[in-house]
Amino acid sequence: MSKIITLRKGLDINLAGKPRESLSDAPQASEYALSPLDFEGVTPKLLVKVGDKVKAGTPLFFNKYNERVLFTSPVSGTVAAVNRGEKRKVLSVTVTPDGGQSYEEFGKIDLRTASREQIVELLLRSGLWPMIVQRPYGVIADPNDTPKAVFISAFDSAPLAPDYNFVLRDEQRNLQAGIELMRRLTLGKVHLSVRAKAEGRMPSLQGVELHAFAGKHPVGNVGVQIHHVDPINKGDIVWTVNIQDLAIIGRLVNEGRVDMRRIVAVTGSEIENPHYVRIVSGARVDSLVSGNVRPQKEGDRVRFISGNVLTGTKTSPEGFMGFYANQLTAIPEGDKYELLGWAMPRLNKFSVSRAYFSWLCPKKEYNLDTNLNGGERPFVVTGLYEQYLPMDIYPMYLLKACLAGDIDKMENLGIYEVTEEDFALCEFVDPSKIEIQQIIRDGINLMIKEA
């Protein structure tokens, strides 16, 4: 690891509510949920009905378009509900936990002697295969493919993101097992990216090619790291896995069961004591924040986000943590009208331009809400996106190609290298208030449909 890859573009949004390095165990939630909406391109087919008894690792549904890909219960208990939306679309399956935790036994596997097919089958049966995400397109990997490489980011640069050096301090054995498993799934290398000068114990992991990155967000995005280490060309397939999901996969290898415990960062300006909480994946939000939300004035509301403020999903105390979420963020709901807001000095507001005074206080923490500060405006060429996306592509022209549905131009402009999270910062700084991430996802879905 002699070379540090330094990215000059990007932006760190310094929000109030960073988590302290303090860990507590969340109480058992009243319900746990698994939602097909957390997975791009998945149409669920149910395997259970209300009242069924399940164990941790029991399949709840499978993907209609790939029946081998199962989605399993994170806890043991009773299926409480199958929540549906329009046209009976399955929104989530909820499970009421029992007093203890019983597991489906999958058996320990010896990675030195097991075949690749046996490893793939274990991940599919256990329901952990969806943790492996394919690039291009950011969808669940196809078990029939063999990727040219596997990429793992050992840090997250998003606002208020968890520190994985703290979160995974006791998971070294499981991380190593996860890496050994990923090495068996690719003919190429397993790449592990760390933050320069904050590597922690990650460099001690064996069997990986280590890369050190320095810079501002989105330096922690695995797509940005792939772009600077081994770019994706047409026809290439790369697999990625979140570093905490890798530890869960390693736990399966070492223990032979699906143990979906993870540590999430409970963050944001509306949390009285931002810190880390150990939960089981899919827990109800109120089990994480009960008694830890700041008292609100009359009429004030809190926005709960499963994930970070740039790419997370809106939820509520009665909602659930997403499958891939490693943090919960609580910020003020931006539903208050601000009299003459555009004309006021706004000393406590953050801006990437010099319209306000945030550029004078680069280390100041800001208590931002969800207010857009304006409505949607004409989509014009400003050159602003290029200042914040550290990739060798033309983001404005790629967006316009997506809007036009021009597949040839999308290919030429780099659609294979990006997913919506790579454009989240562009959406934040966009003066036109355009839903840029949705435009990119629609373009990707068109590419998948026409493939």
C-alpha positions as a Markdown table, in Angstrom:
| # | Residue | x | y | z |
|---|---|---|---|---|
| 1 | Met | 0.0 | 0.0 | 0.0 |
| 2 | Ser | 2.7 | 2.4 | -1.1 |
| 3 | Lys | 0.4 | 4.7 | -3.1 |
| 4 | Ile | -2.4 | 6.9 | -1.8 |
| 5 | Ile | -5.1 | 7.7 | -4.3 |
| 6 | Thr | -6.1 | 11.3 | -3.6 |
| 7 | Leu | -9.3 | 12.7 | -5.0 |
| 8 | Arg | -9.6 | 16.5 | -5.4 |
| 9 | Lys | -13.3 | 16.7 | -6.1 |
| 10 | Gly | -16.1 | 16.1 | -3.6 |
| 11 | Leu | -17.8 | 17.7 | -0.6 |
| 12 | Asp | -18.0 | 16.8 | 3.1 |
| 13 | Ile | -21.3 | 17.9 | 4.6 |
| 14 | Asn | -20.5 | 18.6 | 8.3 |
| 15 | Leu | -23.8 | 17.8 | 10.0 |
| 16 | Ala | -24.5 | 17.9 | 13.8 |
| 17 | Gly | -25.1 | 14.6 | 15.5 |
| 18 | Lys | -22.0 | 12.5 | 14.9 |
| 19 | Pro | -22.0 | 9.2 | 16.8 |
| 20 | Arg | -19.8 | 8.8 | 19.9 |
| 21 | Glu | -17.7 | 5.7 | 20.1 |
| 22 | Ser | -20.2 | 4.1 | 22.6 |
| 23 | Leu | -22.0 | 0.9 | 22.0 |
| 24 | Ser | -25.3 | -0.4 | 23.5 |
| 25 | Asp | -27.6 | -3.3 | 22.7 |
| 26 | Ala | -31.1 | -2.3 | 21.4 |
| 27 | Pro | -34.0 | -4.1 | 23.1 |
| 28 | Gln | -35.7 | -6.7 | 21.1 |
| 29 | Ala | -38.0 | -5.0 | 18.7 |
| 30 | Ser | -41.8 | -5.8 | 18.6 |
| 31 | Glu | -41.5 | -6.7 | 14.9 |
| 32 | Tyr | -38.8 | -7.2 | 12.2 |
| 33 | Ala | -39.4 | -6.7 | 8.5 |
| 34 | Leu | -37.9 | -7.7 | 5.2 |
| 35 | Ser | -38.9 | -5.6 | 2.3 |
| 36 | Pro | -38.6 | -6.4 | -1.5 |
| 37 | Leu | -38.3 | -2.7 | -2.1 |
| 38 | Asp | -34.8 | -2.7 | -0.7 |
| 39 | Phe | -33.7 | -4.8 | -3.7 |
| 40 | Glu | -33.5 | -3.4 | -7.3 |
| 41 | Gly | -35.2 | -5.5 | -9.9 |
| 42 | Val | -36.7 | -8.1 | -7.5 |
| 43 | Thr | -40.3 | -9.3 | -7.9 |
| 44 | Pro | -41.2 | -11.3 | -4.8 |
| 45 | Lys | -43.0 | -14.7 | -4.7 |
| 46 | Leu | -44.1 | -15.5 | -1.2 |
| 47 | Leu | -43.1 | -18.7 | 0.6 |
| 48 | Val | -44.9 | -18.1 | 3.9 |
| 49 | Lys | -48.3 | -16.9 | 5.0 |
| 50 | Val | -49.5 | -15.1 | 8.1 |
| 51 | Gly | -49.3 | -17.3 | 11.2 |
| 52 | Asp | -46.4 | -19.4 | 10.0 |
| 53 | Lys | -43.6 | -20.2 | 12.4 |
| 54 | Val | -40.1 | -19.3 | 11.1 |
| 55 | Lys | -36.5 | -19.5 | 12.3 |
| 56 | Ala | -33.7 | -17.1 | 11.6 |
| 57 | Gly | -32.7 | -18.2 | 8.1 |
| 58 | Thr | -36.1 | -19.5 | 7.0 |
| 59 | Pro | -37.0 | -18.3 | 3.4 |
| 60 | Leu | -39.8 | -15.7 | 3.3 |
| 61 | Phe | -39.9 | -15.1 | -0.4 |
| 62 | Phe | -37.8 | -15.6 | -3.6 |
| 63 | Asn | -37.2 | -13.6 | -6.7 |
| 64 | Lys | -39.6 | -14.4 | -9.5 |
| 65 | Tyr | -36.9 | -13.8 | -12.1 |
| 66 | Asn | -34.3 | -15.9 | -10.4 |
| 67 | Glu | -35.9 | -18.5 | -8.2 |
| 68 | Arg | -32.5 | -19.5 | -6.6 |
| 69 | Val | -32.2 | -16.1 | -4.9 |
| 70 | Leu | -34.0 | -16.5 | -1.5 |
| 71 | Phe | -34.7 | -13.8 | 1.1 |
| 72 | Thr | -34.8 | -15.2 | 4.6 |
| 73 | Ser | -36.1 | -14.1 | 8.0 |
| 74 | Pro | -33.6 | -12.3 | 10.3 |
| 75 | Val | -35.3 | -13.6 | 13.4 |
| 76 | Ser | -37.2 | -16.6 | 14.7 |
| 77 | Gly | -40.9 | -16.1 | 15.5 |
| 78 | Thr | -44.3 | -15.9 | 13.7 |
| 79 | Val | -45.1 | -14.2 | 10.4 |
| 80 | Ala | -47.3 | -11.3 | 11.6 |
| 81 | Ala | -48.3 | -9.6 | 8.3 |
| 82 | Val | -47.7 | -9.4 | 4.6 |
| 83 | Asn | -48.1 | -5.7 | 3.8 |
| 84 | Arg | -49.3 | -4.9 | 0.3 |
| 85 | Gly | -49.6 | -1.8 | -1.8 |
| 86 | Glu | -51.3 | -1.0 | -5.1 |
| 87 | Lys | -52.2 | -4.0 | -7.3 |
| 88 | Arg | -51.3 | -6.2 | -4.3 |
| 89 | Lys | -47.7 | -5.4 | -4.6 |
| 90 | Val | -45.7 | -6.9 | -1.6 |
| 91 | Leu | -44.2 | -4.1 | 0.4 |
| 92 | Ser | -42.8 | -6.1 | 3.3 |
| 93 | Val | -43.1 | -9.3 | 5.3 |
| 94 | Thr | -43.1 | -8.7 | 9.1 |
| 95 | Val | -42.2 | -11.2 | 11.8 |
| 96 | Thr | -43.0 | -11.1 | 15.5 |
| 97 | Pro | -40.0 | -12.5 | 17.4 |
| 98 | Asp | -40.4 | -15.2 | 19.9 |
| 99 | Gly | -38.7 | -15.2 | 23.3 |
| 100 | Gly | -35.4 | -16.7 | 22.1 |
| 101 | Gln | -33.6 | -16.9 | 18.8 |
| 102 | Ser | -33.5 | -20.2 | 17.0 |
| 103 | Tyr | -31.7 | -20.7 | 13.7 |
| 104 | Glu | -31.9 | -22.8 | 10.6 |
| 105 | Glu | -28.7 | -24.8 | 10.6 |
| 106 | Phe | -26.7 | -24.7 | 7.3 |
| 107 | Gly | -23.6 | -26.4 | 8.5 |
| 108 | Lys | -20.1 | -25.0 | 8.6 |
| 109 | Ile | -18.1 | -25.1 | 5.4 |
| 110 | Asp | -14.4 | -25.7 | 4.8 |
| 111 | Leu | -13.4 | -23.1 | 2.2 |
| 112 | Arg | -10.2 | -25.0 | 1.4 |
| 113 | Thr | -12.1 | -28.0 | 0.1 |
| 114 | Ala | -15.5 | -26.7 | -0.9 |
| 115 | Ser | -16.2 | -26.2 | -4.6 |
| 116 | Arg | -17.3 | -22.8 | -5.9 |
| 117 | Glu | -20.8 | -24.3 | -6.6 |
| 118 | Gln | -21.1 | -25.4 | -3.0 |
| 119 | Ile | -20.2 | -21.9 | -1.7 |
| 120 | Val | -22.7 | -20.2 | -4.1 |
| 121 | Glu | -25.4 | -22.7 | -3.0 |
| 122 | Leu | -24.7 | -22.0 | 0.7 |
| 123 | Leu | -25.1 | -18.2 | 0.2 |
| 124 | Leu | -28.3 | -18.8 | -1.9 |
| 125 | Arg | -30.0 | -21.1 | 0.7 |
| 126 | Ser | -29.1 | -18.9 | 3.6 |
| 127 | Gly | -30.5 | -15.7 | 2.0 |
| 128 | Leu | -27.2 | -13.9 | 2.2 |
| 129 | Trp | -26.6 | -13.8 | -1.5 |
| 130 | Pro | -28.5 | -10.5 | -1.9 |
| 131 | Met | -25.6 | -8.9 | 0.0 |
| 132 | Ile | -23.5 | -9.3 | -3.1 |
| 133 | Val | -24.2 | -6.5 | -5.5 |
| 134 | Gln | -23.2 | -6.4 | -9.2 |
| 135 | Arg | -21.7 | -3.5 | -11.1 |
| 136 | Pro | -22.7 | -2.4 | -13.6 |
| 137 | Tyr | -26.3 | -1.6 | -12.7 |
| 138 | Gly | -26.2 | -2.0 | -8.8 |
| 139 | Val | -28.4 | -5.0 | -8.7 |
| 140 | Ile | -28.2 | -8.4 | -6.9 |
| 141 | Ala | -25.4 | -10.4 | -8.5 |
| 142 | Asp | -26.3 | -13.3 | -10.8 |
| 143 | Pro | -25.0 | -16.5 | -9.3 |
| 144 | Asn | -24.3 | -17.9 | -12.8 |
| 145 | Asp | -21.7 | -15.1 | -13.5 |
| 146 | Thr | -18.0 | -15.0 | -12.6 |
| 147 | Pro | -16.9 | -11.4 | -11.8 |
| 148 | Lys | -13.5 | -10.1 | -13.0 |
| 149 | Ala | -12.9 | -8.8 | -9.4 |
| 150 | Val | -14.6 | -8.1 | -6.1 |
| 151 | Phe | -14.5 | -4.7 | -4.5 |
| 152 | Ile | -15.0 | -3.9 | -0.8 |
| 153 | Ser | -14.9 | -0.4 | 0.7 |
| 154 | Ala | -13.8 | -0.5 | 4.4 |
| 155 | Phe | -15.0 | 3.1 | 5.1 |
| 156 | Asp | -17.9 | 5.3 | 4.4 |
| 157 | Ser | -17.5 | 9.0 | 3.7 |
| 158 | Ala | -21.3 | 10.0 | 3.7 |
| 159 | Pro | -22.6 | 12.5 | 6.3 |
| 160 | Leu | -22.6 | 11.0 | 9.8 |
| 161 | Ala | -21.5 | 7.6 | 8.5 |
| 162 | Pro | -20.4 | 4.9 | 10.9 |
| 163 | Asp | -16.7 | 4.3 | 11.6 |
| 164 | Tyr | -16.2 | 0.7 | 10.5 |
| 165 | Asn | -12.9 | 0.5 | 12.4 |
| 166 | Phe | -15.0 | 0.8 | 15.6 |
| 167 | Val | -18.0 | -1.2 | 14.4 |
| 168 | Leu | -15.9 | -4.1 | 13.3 |
| 169 | Arg | -13.2 | -4.1 | 15.9 |
| 170 | Asp | -14.3 | -7.6 | 17.2 |
| 171 | Glu | -15.1 | -9.1 | 13.7 |
| 172 | Gln | -11.6 | -9.7 | 12.4 |
| 173 | Arg | -12.1 | -13.5 | 12.2 |
| 174 | Asn | -15.4 | -13.2 | 10.4 |
| 175 | Leu | -14.0 | -10.6 | 8.0 |
| 176 | Gln | -11.1 | -12.9 | 7.1 |
| 177 | Ala | -13.5 | -15.8 | 6.5 |
| 178 | Gly | -15.7 | -13.5 | 4.3 |
| 179 | Ile | -12.6 | -12.5 | 2.3 |
| 180 | Glu | -11.6 | -16.1 | 1.8 |
| 181 | Leu | -15.1 | -16.9 | 0.5 |
| 182 | Met | -15.1 | -13.9 | -1.9 |
| 183 | Arg | -11.7 | -15.1 | -3.3 |
| 184 | Arg | -13.3 | -18.4 | -4.3 |
| 185 | Leu | -16.1 | -16.6 | -6.2 |
| 186 | Thr | -13.8 | -14.6 | -8.6 |
| 187 | Leu | -10.9 | -15.5 | -10.9 |
| 188 | Gly | -9.5 | -12.0 | -10.3 |
| 189 | Lys | -8.5 | -10.1 | -7.2 |
| 190 | Val | -10.4 | -9.0 | -4.0 |
| 191 | His | -9.8 | -5.3 | -3.6 |
| 192 | Leu | -10.1 | -3.7 | -0.2 |
| 193 | Ser | -10.2 | 0.1 | 0.0 |
| 194 | Val | -9.3 | 2.0 | 3.2 |
| 195 | Arg | -9.2 | 5.6 | 4.2 |
| 196 | Ala | -5.6 | 6.9 | 4.2 |
| 197 | Lys | -4.2 | 7.5 | 7.7 |
| 198 | Ala | -7.3 | 5.8 | 9.3 |
| 199 | Glu | -6.8 | 2.2 | 8.2 |
| 200 | Gly | -7.3 | 0.7 | 11.6 |
| 201 | Arg | -6.8 | -3.1 | 11.6 |
| 202 | Met | -8.0 | -3.5 | 8.0 |
| 203 | Pro | -4.4 | -3.8 | 6.6 |
| 204 | Ser | -3.9 | -7.0 | 8.7 |
| 205 | Leu | -6.6 | -8.9 | 6.6 |
| 206 | Gln | -5.0 | -11.4 | 4.3 |
| 207 | Gly | -5.7 | -12.2 | 0.6 |
| 208 | Val | -6.7 | -8.8 | -0.5 |
| 209 | Glu | -5.2 | -6.0 | -2.6 |
| 210 | Leu | -5.2 | -3.0 | -0.4 |
| 211 | His | -5.8 | 0.6 | -1.7 |
| 212 | Ala | -5.7 | 3.8 | 0.4 |
| 213 | Phe | -7.9 | 6.7 | -0.6 |
| 214 | Ala | -7.9 | 10.3 | 0.6 |
| 215 | Gly | -10.4 | 13.0 | -0.1 |
| 216 | Lys | -13.9 | 14.2 | 0.4 |
| 217 | His | -17.2 | 12.4 | -0.1 |
| 218 | Pro | -17.9 | 10.4 | -2.3 |
| 219 | Val | -14.4 | 9.0 | -1.8 |
| 220 | Gly | -15.9 | 6.1 | 0.3 |
| 221 | Asn | -18.3 | 5.1 | -2.5 |
| 222 | Val | -17.3 | 1.7 | -3.9 |
| 223 | Gly | -18.2 | 2.9 | -7.5 |
| 224 | Val | -15.7 | 5.8 | -7.2 |
| 225 | Gln | -13.0 | 3.4 | -6.0 |
| 226 | Ile | -13.6 | 1.0 | -8.8 |
| 227 | His | -13.3 | 3.8 | -11.3 |
| 228 | His | -9.9 | 4.7 | -10.0 |
| 229 | Val | -8.5 | 1.2 | -9.5 |
| 230 | Asp | -10.0 | -1.0 | -12.3 |
| 231 | Pro | -12.7 | 0.8 | -14.4 |
| 232 | Ile | -15.7 | -1.1 | -15.7 |
| 233 | Asn | -16.0 | -1.5 | -19.5 |
| 234 | Lys | -18.8 | -2.9 | -21.6 |
| 235 | Gly | -19.1 | -6.6 | -20.9 |
| 236 | Asp | -17.2 | -6.4 | -17.5 |
| 237 | Ile | -18.8 | -7.7 | -14.3 |
| 238 | Val | -17.6 | -6.6 | -10.9 |
| 239 | Trp | -19.1 | -7.7 | -7.6 |
| 240 | Thr | -19.2 | -5.5 | -4.5 |
| 241 | Val | -20.1 | -6.2 | -0.8 |
| 242 | Asn | -20.5 | -3.9 | 2.1 |
| 243 | Ile | -17.8 | -4.4 | 4.7 |
| 244 | Gln | -20.3 | -5.2 | 7.5 |
| 245 | Asp | -22.3 | -7.5 | 5.3 |
| 246 | Leu | -18.9 | -9.3 | 4.6 |
| 247 | Ala | -18.6 | -9.9 | 8.4 |
| 248 | Ile | -22.2 | -11.4 | 8.4 |
| 249 | Ile | -21.2 | -13.7 | 5.5 |
| 250 | Gly | -18.0 | -14.7 | 7.4 |
| 251 | Arg | -20.2 | -15.5 | 10.4 |
| 252 | Leu | -22.2 | -17.9 | 8.3 |
| 253 | Val | -18.9 | -19.6 | 7.3 |
| 254 | Asn | -17.7 | -19.9 | 10.9 |
| 255 | Glu | -21.0 | -20.7 | 12.6 |
| 256 | Gly | -23.1 | -22.4 | 10.0 |
| 257 | Arg | -26.1 | -20.2 | 10.6 |
| 258 | Val | -27.6 | -16.8 | 9.6 |
| 259 | Asp | -26.8 | -14.3 | 12.4 |
| 260 | Met | -28.1 | -11.0 | 11.2 |
| 261 | Arg | -26.8 | -8.9 | 14.1 |
| 262 | Arg | -25.1 | -5.7 | 13.0 |
| 263 | Ile | -24.0 | -2.4 | 14.6 |
| 264 | Val | -25.7 | 0.7 | 13.3 |
| 265 | Ala | -24.9 | 4.4 | 14.0 |
| 266 | Val | -27.9 | 6.3 | 15.4 |
| 267 | Thr | -27.1 | 9.8 | 14.3 |
| 268 | Gly | -28.4 | 13.3 | 13.5 |
| 269 | Ser | -29.2 | 16.5 | 15.2 |
| 270 | Glu | -32.5 | 15.3 | 16.7 |
| 271 | Ile | -30.9 | 12.4 | 18.6 |
| 272 | Glu | -29.9 | 13.4 | 22.2 |
| 273 | Asn | -27.2 | 10.8 | 22.5 |
| 274 | Pro | -25.8 | 9.8 | 19.0 |
| 275 | His | -24.0 | 6.5 | 19.4 |
| 276 | Tyr | -23.8 | 3.0 | 18.1 |
| 277 | Val | -26.5 | 0.3 | 18.7 |
| 278 | Arg | -26.3 | -3.4 | 18.1 |
| 279 | Ile | -29.5 | -4.6 | 16.4 |
| 280 | Val | -30.8 | -7.5 | 14.3 |
| 281 | Ser | -31.3 | -6.4 | 10.7 |
| 282 | Gly | -34.8 | -5.3 | 9.9 |
| 283 | Ala | -35.6 | -4.0 | 13.4 |
| 284 | Arg | -38.4 | -1.5 | 14.0 |
| 285 | Val | -37.0 | 2.0 | 14.3 |
| 286 | Asp | -38.5 | 2.8 | 17.7 |
| 287 | Ser | -36.4 | 0.0 | 19.3 |
| 288 | Leu | -33.3 | 2.1 | 18.3 |
| 289 | Val | -34.5 | 5.6 | 19.3 |
| 290 | Ser | -36.9 | 5.1 | 22.2 |
| 291 | Gly | -36.2 | 7.8 | 24.8 |
| 292 | Asn | -33.3 | 9.2 | 22.7 |
| 293 | Val | -35.1 | 11.8 | 20.5 |
| 294 | Arg | -34.9 | 15.4 | 21.5 |
| 295 | Pro | -38.1 | 17.0 | 22.8 |
| 296 | Gln | -39.9 | 18.8 | 19.9 |
| 297 | Lys | -41.7 | 22.1 | 20.1 |
| 298 | Glu | -45.4 | 22.2 | 19.1 |
| 299 | Gly | -45.7 | 21.7 | 15.4 |
| 300 | Asp | -42.1 | 20.4 | 14.9 |
| 301 | Arg | -41.6 | 17.0 | 13.4 |
| 302 | Val | -38.6 | 14.7 | 12.9 |
| 303 | Arg | -37.5 | 13.0 | 9.6 |
| 304 | Phe | -36.2 | 9.5 | 10.3 |
| 305 | Ile | -34.0 | 8.1 | 7.5 |
| 306 | Ser | -32.9 | 4.5 | 7.2 |
| 307 | Gly | -29.3 | 5.2 | 5.9 |
| 308 | Asn | -27.6 | 8.6 | 5.3 |
| 309 | Val | -29.2 | 11.9 | 4.4 |
| 310 | Leu | -28.1 | 11.7 | 0.7 |
| 311 | Thr | -29.1 | 8.1 | -0.2 |
| 312 | Gly | -31.2 | 6.8 | 2.7 |
| 313 | Thr | -34.9 | 6.0 | 2.7 |
| 314 | Lys | -37.6 | 7.9 | 4.6 |
| 315 | Thr | -39.1 | 5.9 | 7.5 |
| 316 | Ser | -40.8 | 6.5 | 10.8 |
| 317 | Pro | -40.6 | 5.2 | 14.4 |
| 318 | Glu | -43.1 | 2.5 | 13.3 |
| 319 | Gly | -41.0 | 1.8 | 10.2 |
| 320 | Phe | -38.1 | -0.6 | 9.8 |
| 321 | Met | -34.4 | -0.5 | 9.1 |
| 322 | Gly | -33.5 | -1.4 | 5.5 |
| 323 | Phe | -31.6 | -4.5 | 4.5 |
| 324 | Tyr | -28.5 | -2.6 | 3.6 |
| 325 | Ala | -28.7 | 0.2 | 6.2 |
| 326 | Asn | -25.8 | 0.7 | 8.6 |
| 327 | Gln | -27.1 | 3.9 | 10.1 |
| 328 | Leu | -30.2 | 5.7 | 11.2 |
| 329 | Thr | -30.4 | 9.5 | 10.8 |
| 330 | Ala | -32.9 | 11.8 | 12.5 |
| 331 | Ile | -33.0 | 15.5 | 11.3 |
| 332 | Pro | -35.7 | 18.2 | 11.5 |
| 333 | Glu | -38.6 | 17.9 | 9.0 |
| 334 | Gly | -38.3 | 20.9 | 6.6 |
| 335 | Asp | -41.9 | 21.8 | 6.5 |
| 336 | Lys | -41.8 | 25.3 | 8.0 |
| 337 | Tyr | -42.3 | 28.4 | 5.8 |
| 338 | Glu | -39.4 | 30.8 | 6.2 |
| 339 | Leu | -40.5 | 34.4 | 5.9 |
| 340 | Leu | -38.1 | 36.3 | 3.5 |
| 341 | Gly | -35.8 | 33.3 | 3.8 |
| 342 | Trp | -34.0 | 34.1 | 0.5 |
| 343 | Ala | -33.2 | 37.6 | 1.6 |
| 344 | Met | -32.0 | 36.8 | 5.1 |
| 345 | Pro | -28.3 | 36.4 | 6.1 |
| 346 | Arg | -29.0 | 32.8 | 7.1 |
| 347 | Leu | -25.8 | 32.4 | 9.2 |
| 348 | Asn | -26.7 | 28.9 | 10.2 |
| 349 | Lys | -27.4 | 27.6 | 6.7 |
| 350 | Phe | -24.9 | 25.5 | 4.6 |
| 351 | Ser | -24.3 | 26.4 | 1.0 |
| 352 | Val | -21.8 | 25.3 | -1.7 |
| 353 | Ser | -21.9 | 28.8 | -3.1 |
| 354 | Arg | -20.9 | 32.0 | -1.4 |
| 355 | Ala | -24.5 | 33.2 | -1.1 |
| 356 | Tyr | -24.3 | 32.5 | 2.6 |
| 357 | Phe | -21.3 | 32.4 | 5.0 |
| 358 | Ser | -20.7 | 28.7 | 5.4 |
| 359 | Trp | -17.5 | 29.0 | 3.4 |
| 360 | Leu | -16.0 | 31.1 | 6.2 |
| 361 | Cys | -16.6 | 28.3 | 8.8 |
| 362 | Pro | -15.4 | 25.1 | 7.2 |
| 363 | Lys | -15.4 | 23.2 | 10.5 |
| 364 | Lys | -18.8 | 24.3 | 11.7 |
| 365 | Glu | -21.5 | 21.7 | 12.3 |
| 366 | Tyr | -24.8 | 22.4 | 10.7 |
| 367 | Asn | -28.3 | 21.4 | 11.8 |
| 368 | Leu | -29.9 | 21.1 | 8.4 |
| 369 | Asp | -33.5 | 20.1 | 7.7 |
| 370 | Thr | -35.2 | 18.5 | 4.6 |
| 371 | Asn | -36.3 | 21.8 | 3.1 |
| 372 | Leu | -35.5 | 22.1 | -0.6 |
| 373 | Asn | -35.3 | 25.9 | -0.3 |
| 374 | Gly | -37.1 | 26.3 | -3.6 |
| 375 | Gly | -39.0 | 24.3 | -6.2 |
| 376 | Glu | -38.0 | 22.5 | -9.3 |
| 377 | Arg | -36.5 | 24.8 | -11.9 |
| 378 | Pro | -35.2 | 24.5 | -15.5 |
| 379 | Phe | -32.5 | 21.9 | -16.0 |
| 380 | Val | -29.6 | 24.0 | -17.3 |
| 381 | Val | -25.9 | 23.4 | -17.9 |
| 382 | Thr | -23.9 | 24.9 | -15.1 |
| 383 | Gly | -20.7 | 22.8 | -14.9 |
| 384 | Leu | -21.5 | 22.4 | -11.2 |
| 385 | Tyr | -21.7 | 18.6 | -11.1 |
| 386 | Glu | -18.2 | 18.2 | -12.5 |
| 387 | Gln | -16.8 | 19.9 | -9.4 |
| 388 | Tyr | -18.2 | 17.2 | -7.1 |
| 389 | Leu | -18.1 | 14.0 | -9.0 |
| 390 | Pro | -14.6 | 12.6 | -8.9 |
| 391 | Met | -15.0 | 10.4 | -12.0 |
| 392 | Asp | -13.8 | 10.8 | -15.5 |
| 393 | Ile | -17.3 | 11.2 | -17.0 |
| 394 | Tyr | -19.5 | 14.0 | -18.1 |
| 395 | Pro | -22.4 | 13.9 | -15.6 |
| 396 | Met | -24.6 | 16.5 | -17.2 |
| 397 | Tyr | -24.5 | 14.8 | -20.6 |
| 398 | Leu | -25.1 | 11.4 | -19.1 |
| 399 | Leu | -28.2 | 12.7 | -17.3 |
| 400 | Lys | -29.5 | 14.1 | -20.5 |
| 401 | Ala | -28.9 | 10.8 | -22.3 |
| 402 | Cys | -30.8 | 9.1 | -19.6 |
| 403 | Leu | -33.7 | 11.5 | -19.9 |
| 404 | Ala | -33.7 | 11.0 | -23.7 |
| 405 | Gly | -33.5 | 7.2 | -23.4 |
| 406 | Asp | -30.5 | 7.2 | -25.8 |
| 407 | Ile | -28.8 | 3.9 | -25.0 |
| 408 | Asp | -25.8 | 4.4 | -27.3 |
| 409 | Lys | -25.0 | 7.7 | -25.6 |
| 410 | Met | -25.5 | 6.3 | -22.1 |
| 411 | Glu | -23.0 | 3.6 | -22.9 |
| 412 | Asn | -20.4 | 6.0 | -24.3 |
| 413 | Leu | -20.9 | 8.4 | -21.4 |
| 414 | Gly | -20.3 | 5.9 | -18.6 |
| 415 | Ile | -23.6 | 4.4 | -17.5 |
| 416 | Tyr | -21.8 | 1.1 | -16.7 |
| 417 | Glu | -19.6 | 2.8 | -14.1 |
| 418 | Val | -22.3 | 4.5 | -12.0 |
| 419 | Thr | -25.3 | 3.9 | -9.8 |
| 420 | Glu | -27.6 | 6.5 | -8.2 |
| 421 | Glu | -25.5 | 6.8 | -5.0 |
| 422 | Asp | -22.6 | 8.2 | -7.1 |
| 423 | Phe | -24.8 | 11.1 | -8.1 |
| 424 | Ala | -26.3 | 11.8 | -4.7 |
| 425 | Leu | -23.9 | 14.7 | -4.1 |
| 426 | Cys | -24.7 | 16.2 | -7.5 |
| 427 | Glu | -28.4 | 16.1 | -6.4 |
| 428 | Phe | -27.5 | 17.9 | -3.2 |
| 429 | Val | -25.7 | 20.8 | -4.9 |
| 430 | Asp | -28.1 | 21.0 | -7.8 |
| 431 | Pro | -29.7 | 24.5 | -8.1 |
| 432 | Ser | -32.5 | 23.0 | -10.2 |
| 433 | Lys | -33.8 | 20.7 | -7.5 |
| 434 | Ile | -34.0 | 17.8 | -10.0 |
| 435 | Glu | -34.3 | 14.2 | -8.7 |
| 436 | Ile | -31.0 | 13.2 | -10.3 |
| 437 | Gln | -30.7 | 9.8 | -8.5 |
| 438 | Gln | -34.0 | 8.7 | -9.9 |
| 439 | Ile | -33.0 | 9.8 | -13.4 |
| 440 | Ile | -29.9 | 7.6 | -13.2 |
| 441 | Arg | -31.9 | 4.6 | -11.9 |
| 442 | Asp | -34.4 | 5.0 | -14.7 |
| 443 | Gly | -31.5 | 5.0 | -17.2 |
| 444 | Ile | -30.0 | 1.9 | -15.6 |
| 445 | Asn | -33.4 | 0.1 | -15.7 |
| 446 | Leu | -33.7 | 1.0 | -19.4 |
| 447 | Met | -30.3 | -0.5 | -20.0 |
| 448 | Ile | -31.3 | -3.7 | -18.2 |
| 449 | Lys | -34.5 | -3.9 | -20.1 |
| 450 | Glu | -32.9 | -3.5 | -23.5 |
| 451 | Ala | -29.9 | -5.9 | -22.7 |
